[in-house]
Amino acid sequence: MEKTRKVIPNAGVLLIGIAGISAFGVTTGLFSSPLILIGITLFLLFPYRRRSYLIRRLIILAILLFTLWLLGDMGFALLPFVLSFFIAYLLDPLVSRLQRGKFPRWLAALLIILLLAGLTAAVSVLIFPTVFSQLDQAIKQASSLVNSATSFLESRKFYRMLSDFGLPQDKMKEIMQTEFMPKLEALFATVLQALLSLLTGLSGLASQLINVILLPILTFYFVKDMPVLKDTLREALQNRNRKILYNLERINFILRKYIGWQILAAIMIGATSSALFMLFGVPYPVVLGILCGLLNPIPIFGSLSSMLIAIVTVLVANPTDVWANITAIILIINGLHFINAYLIEPRILGSHIGLHPIVLLASLFIFGHFFGFLGLLTAVPATAVLMMFYRDWITKTNNSQSASSADAPAVAKDSDKPAEV
């Protein structure tokens, strides 16, 4: 009887407390803040983390959701930190090599960052003005082409040409004005808007990267303290879960090798294609060359897209030797793609990134559908990591089957023995 009297007041107090806190949070609007909600969730669940596996999973899920919200909400505010850590992650092997050569790590990091900053400044001063100038010329050329095409399609000469083929002039004029012309104008407007967005986006990004003073400072500290970060992570995982540590080291090997090579290949292909386009007189050579370098990390579709865009650009520019330029574009892009994909890349990446063509195409379609252009860039390394885990599973399954089949004859042999009397 006493237990019942104790439980009922405690339950009543608990309900009253929850109702009061909920009313206060809703009335004041505090419950609309994700910070308050994650704080309440952790405050309530954290004391019971050791009692239930499900509660531990809920805490991890809440932290992951909060982290995703925080990254999405802060947006570009985190861009210098993300870029700095990414650059430091790629520069770490080079700095470590210099450190093994008796350089202090801070000095090696400082020298490499100063060299990288100098190269970035030189590219910004020497190449960016040319890129913006050629993009501006391309936009003006495309706009002029749109106006000329629209004027021709609305002219009497066009309708007389249609009537020469036996098509009724009045009916075709009605179809062109009500059906075809609005769609064509909308298409041209979309293309021009995309070009203008690209131009303004590039200029905004360039100005941010040049004017952000935090970027080299953060990169220096990330590079200098990268061994501390790795040792902290290794110590935290080595005692708790060595398998996760082992998998992270393999993922790190694949990502660093793939990303480092793709950046280097993009720079080489961008510079080489720009020089070759300029040599063969292709219009807007720097812009088209940079485009080839940026699209190179996308297998198959990258070279096809850059080739198609370059051919359309030549047709829009309408130079005197159109077919010679188109032939040069096809030969240059396909030649560079062949050298990179079949001669250099297999020697650099080996079998760590090698994917079957069907798996490669499927990954491009799937990641591109869900994540857009970023998905196309990340499809190959993400699929390579998934295939690594798939091969581990196959090996584990085969080993278990081999072990069970090896034990089976011994069991049968023992069962054949006559029973002892």
C-alpha positions in Angstrom: 0.0 0.0 0.0 2.9 2.3 0.8 4.5 1.6 -2.5 1.3 2.6 -4.4 1.2 5.8 -2.4 4.8 6.6 -3.4 4.5 5.8 -7.1 1.3 7.7 -7.7 2.6 11.1 -6.4 5.9 10.6 -8.2 4.1 9.8 -11.5 1.8 12.8 -10.9 4.8 15.1 -10.2 6.6 13.8 -13.3 3.5 14.5 -15.5 3.0 17.9 -14.1 6.7 18.7 -14.6 6.7 17.6 -18.2 3.5 19.5 -18.9 4.9 22.6 -17.3 8.2 22.5 -19.2 6.4 21.7 -22.5 4.0 24.6 -22.0 6.9 26.9 -21.2 8.9 25.8 -24.2 6.0 26.2 -26.6 4.9 29.5 -25.2 8.3 31.1 -25.2 9.3 29.6 -28.6 12.3 27.9 -27.1 11.3 24.5 -28.5 11.7 25.9 -32.0 15.4 26.1 -31.5 17.3 22.9 -32.5 20.0 23.8 -29.8 17.3 23.6 -27.0 15.8 20.4 -28.5 19.2 18.6 -28.7 20.1 19.7 -25.2 16.8 18.4 -23.8 17.3 15.1 -25.7 20.8 14.5 -24.4 19.9 15.7 -20.9 17.1 13.1 -20.7 18.8 10.2 -22.5 22.4 10.5 -21.4 22.0 9.1 -17.8 20.5 5.9 -19.2 23.2 5.3 -21.9 24.7 2.4 -20.1 21.4 0.6 -19.4 20.1 0.2 -23.0 21.7 -0.3 -26.4 18.7 1.4 -28.0 19.2 4.5 -26.0 22.9 4.7 -27.0 21.8 4.4 -30.6 19.2 7.2 -30.1 21.9 9.5 -28.7 24.2 8.8 -31.6 21.3 9.5 -34.1 20.4 12.7 -32.3 24.0 13.9 -32.5 24.3 13.0 -36.2 21.1 14.8 -37.0 22.2 17.9 -35.0 25.6 17.9 -36.8 23.9 17.7 -40.2 21.6 20.6 -39.3 24.5 22.6 -37.9 26.6 22.1 -41.1 23.6 23.0 -43.3 22.6 26.1 -41.2 26.1 27.6 -41.0 26.7 27.1 -44.7 29.5 29.3 -46.1 30.6 30.3 -42.6 32.4 26.9 -42.3 33.9 27.1 -45.8 37.3 28.4 -44.7 37.6 25.6 -42.1 36.5 22.9 -44.5 38.8 24.1 -47.3 41.7 24.5 -44.8 41.2 21.0 -43.4 40.9 19.5 -47.0 44.1 21.2 -48.1 45.9 20.1 -45.0 44.7 16.6 -45.5 46.2 16.5 -49.0 49.4 18.3 -48.0 50.1 16.1 -44.9 52.1 13.4 -46.8 54.4 16.0 -48.4 54.9 17.8 -45.1 55.6 14.5 -43.4 58.2 13.6 -46.1 60.0 17.0 -45.5 59.8 16.3 -41.7 61.6 13.0 -42.2 64.2 15.0 -44.1 65.2 16.9 -40.9 62.8 19.8 -41.5 60.9 21.0 -38.5 57.2 20.3 -39.2 56.1 24.0 -38.7 58.8 25.1 -41.1 57.8 22.5 -43.7 54.2 23.5 -43.4 55.0 27.2 -43.6 57.1 26.7 -46.8 54.5 24.6 -48.6 51.7 27.0 -47.7 53.7 30.0 -48.8 54.5 28.2 -52.1 50.8 27.3 -52.6 49.7 30.8 -51.8 52.2 32.2 -54.3 50.9 29.9 -57.0 47.3 30.7 -56.2 48.1 34.5 -56.4 49.9 34.0 -59.7 47.1 32.0 -61.2 44.6 34.6 -60.0 46.5 37.5 -61.5 47.5 35.8 -64.8 44.7 33.5 -65.7 41.5 34.7 -64.0 41.2 38.0 -66.0 41.6 36.0 -69.2 38.9 33.5 -68.1 36.5 36.3 -67.2 37.2 38.1 -70.5 36.6 35.0 -72.6 33.4 34.1 -70.6 32.1 37.6 -71.2 32.9 37.3 -74.9 31.1 33.9 -75.0 28.0 35.4 -73.3 27.9 38.3 -75.8 28.3 35.9 -78.7 25.6 33.6 -77.5 23.3 36.6 -76.9 23.9 37.9 -80.4 23.2 34.4 -81.8 19.9 34.3 -79.9 18.8 37.6 -81.3 19.8 36.7 -84.8 18.0 33.3 -84.6 14.9 34.9 -83.2 14.8 37.6 -85.8 15.3 35.0 -88.6 12.5 32.8 -87.3 10.1 35.7 -87.1 11.1 37.1 -90.6 9.1 36.7 -93.8 12.0 35.1 -95.5 11.8 32.1 -93.1 8.0 31.7 -93.8 8.5 32.0 -97.5 11.1 29.2 -97.3 8.6 27.0 -95.4 6.0 27.7 -98.1 8.4 26.6 -100.8 8.4 23.2 -99.1 4.6 23.0 -99.4 3.9 24.0 -95.8 1.0 26.5 -95.3 2.4 29.9 -94.3 -0.4 31.0 -92.0 -0.6 27.7 -90.1 3.2 27.5 -89.7 3.3 31.1 -88.5 0.7 30.4 -85.9 2.6 27.2 -84.7 5.9 29.1 -84.5 4.4 32.0 -82.5 2.3 30.0 -80.1 4.3 26.8 -79.6 7.9 27.0 -80.8 9.1 30.5 -80.1 8.1 30.7 -76.4 9.9 27.4 -75.7 13.0 28.5 -77.7 13.2 31.8 -75.9 12.8 30.1 -72.6 15.6 27.7 -73.5 18.0 30.5 -74.6 17.1 32.5 -71.5 18.0 29.5 -69.3 21.3 29.0 -71.1 22.2 32.7 -70.8 21.2 32.8 -67.1 23.4 29.7 -66.4 26.4 31.4 -68.1 25.8 34.6 -66.1 25.4 32.6 -62.9 28.7 30.8 -63.7 30.5 34.1 -64.3 29.2 35.8 -61.1 29.8 32.6 -59.1 33.4 32.3 -60.3 34.1 36.0 -59.5 32.4 35.8 -56.1 34.3 32.6 -55.2 37.6 34.0 -56.5 37.2 37.2 -54.5 36.3 35.2 -51.3 39.3 32.8 -51.7 41.7 35.7 -52.4 40.4 38.0 -49.6 40.0 35.4 -46.9 43.0 35.7 -44.7 41.9 32.9 -42.5 42.5 30.2 -45.1 46.3 30.1 -45.1 46.4 30.6 -41.3 43.9 27.7 -40.6 45.7 25.5 -43.2 49.0 26.1 -41.4 47.6 25.1 -38.0 45.8 22.1 -39.5 48.9 20.9 -41.3 51.2 21.5 -38.3 48.9 19.6 -35.9 47.7 16.9 -38.3 49.8 14.2 -36.5 48.2 15.2 -33.2 44.8 14.8 -34.7 45.6 11.4 -36.1 47.2 10.2 -32.9 44.2 11.3 -30.9 41.8 9.5 -33.2 44.1 6.4 -33.3 44.3 6.2 -29.5 40.6 6.7 -29.1 39.8 3.8 -31.5 42.6 1.5 -30.8 41.4 0.5 -27.4 37.7 0.4 -28.2 37.3 -0.8 -31.8 40.4 -1.8 -33.8 38.3 -2.9 -36.7 37.0 0.6 -37.2 40.5 2.0 -37.1 41.7 -0.5 -39.6 38.8 0.3 -42.0 39.4 4.1 -41.6 43.1 3.7 -42.5 42.1 1.8 -45.7 39.5 4.4 -46.6 42.0 7.1 -45.9 44.5 5.4 -48.3 41.9 5.2 -51.1 40.6 8.7 -50.7 43.9 10.4 -50.4 45.3 8.6 -53.4 42.3 9.2 -55.6 41.6 12.8 -54.6 45.3 13.8 -54.8 45.7 12.3 -58.3 42.4 13.7 -59.6 43.5 17.2 -58.6 46.9 16.8 -60.2 45.3 15.3 -63.3 42.8 18.1 -63.5 45.6 20.7 -63.4 47.6 18.9 -66.0 44.7 18.3 -68.4 43.4 21.8 -68.0 46.8 23.4 -68.7 47.6 21.0 -71.6 44.3 21.3 -73.3 44.3 25.1 -72.9 47.8 25.2 -74.6 46.7 22.9 -77.4 43.5 24.7 -78.0 45.4 28.0 -78.2 48.0 26.3 -80.6 45.3 25.1 -83.0 43.3 28.4 -82.9 40.2 27.1 -81.0 38.0 29.9 -79.7 38.1 30.7 -76.0 41.0 28.2 -75.3 41.5 29.0 -71.6 37.9 28.7 -70.7 37.5 25.4 -72.6 40.7 24.1 -71.2 39.7 24.9 -67.6 36.4 23.2 -68.3 38.1 20.1 -69.5 40.2 20.0 -66.3 37.2 20.5 -64.0 35.1 17.8 -65.7 38.0 15.3 -65.9 37.3 13.7 -62.5 33.9 12.5 -63.8 34.6 9.3 -65.7 33.2 9.0 -69.3 30.7 11.8 -68.9 33.4 14.3 -68.1 35.2 14.0 -71.4 32.0 13.7 -73.4 30.5 16.8 -71.7 33.6 18.9 -72.2 33.8 17.8 -75.9 30.2 18.6 -76.5 30.4 22.0 -74.8 33.6 22.8 -76.7 32.0 21.9 -80.1 28.8 23.9 -79.4 31.0 26.9 -78.3 32.9 26.7 -81.7 29.6 26.5 -83.6 28.4 29.6 -81.7 31.6 31.5 -82.2 31.5 30.5 -85.9 35.2 31.0 -86.9 36.4 30.7 -90.4 37.8 27.1 -89.9 34.9 25.5 -88.0 35.6 21.9 -89.0 39.3 22.2 -88.3 38.5 23.4 -84.8 36.0 20.7 -84.2 38.5 18.0 -85.4 41.2 19.5 -83.1 38.8 19.5 -80.1 37.8 15.8 -80.7 41.4 14.7 -81.1 42.8 16.7 -78.1 40.1 15.8 -75.6 40.0 12.1 -76.6 43.8 11.9 -76.8 44.2 13.4 -73.3 41.5 11.2 -71.9 43.1 8.1 -73.4 46.5 8.9 -72.0 45.2 9.7 -68.6 42.7 6.9 -68.2 44.6 4.0 -69.8 48.3 4.9 -69.5 48.9 7.1 -66.4 46.0 6.6 -64.0 46.3 2.7 -63.7 50.0 3.1 -62.8 49.1 5.7 -60.1 46.0 4.3 -58.6 46.6 0.6 -59.3 43.7 -1.7 -58.5 42.5 0.2 -55.5 40.0 2.3 -57.5 39.5 -0.1 -60.4 35.8 -0.6 -61.0 33.9 -2.6 -63.6 32.4 -0.4 -66.3 28.8 -1.4 -65.4 29.4 -0.7 -61.7 31.1 2.6 -62.6 28.2 3.8 -64.8 25.6 2.6 -62.3 27.4 4.6 -59.5 27.5 7.7 -61.7 23.8 7.5 -62.4 22.8 6.8 -58.8 25.0 9.4 -57.2 24.3 12.0 -59.9 20.5 11.5 -59.4 20.6 12.0 -55.6 23.4 14.5 -55.2 23.7 16.3 -58.6 27.2 17.4 -59.8 28.7 16.8 -56.4 27.5 13.2 -56.6 29.2 12.8 -60.0 32.5 13.9 -58.4 32.2 11.6 -55.4 30.7 8.6 -57.1 34.0 6.8 -57.9 35.7 7.0 -54.5 32.5 6.3 -52.6 31.8 3.2 -54.8 35.4 2.1 -54.4 35.0 2.2 -50.6 31.7 0.3 -50.8 33.4 -2.3 -53.1 36.2 -2.6 -50.5 33.6 -3.6 -47.8 31.9 -5.9 -50.4 35.2 -7.7 -51.0 35.8 -8.1 -47.3 32.3 -9.6 -46.9 33.0 -12.1 -49.8 36.3 -13.1 -48.3 34.8 -13.6 -44.9 31.9 -15.7 -46.4 34.3 -17.8 -48.4 36.6 -18.4 -45.4 33.6 -19.5 -43.3 32.4 -21.8 -46.0 35.9 -23.3 -46.4 36.1 -23.8 -42.6 32.7 -25.5 -42.4 33.5 -27.8 -45.4 36.9 -28.7 -43.9 35.2 -29.7 -40.6 32.5 -31.7 -42.4 34.7 -34.8 -43.4 36.1 -35.0 -39.9 32.6 -35.2 -38.5 31.6 -37.8 -41.1 34.7 -39.8 -40.4 34.0 -39.9 -36.7 30.4 -41.0 -37.3 31.6 -43.9 -39.3 33.5 -45.4 -36.3 31.8 -48.4 -34.8 30.2 -47.9 -31.5 32.2 -49.1 -28.5 30.6 -51.8 -26.5 
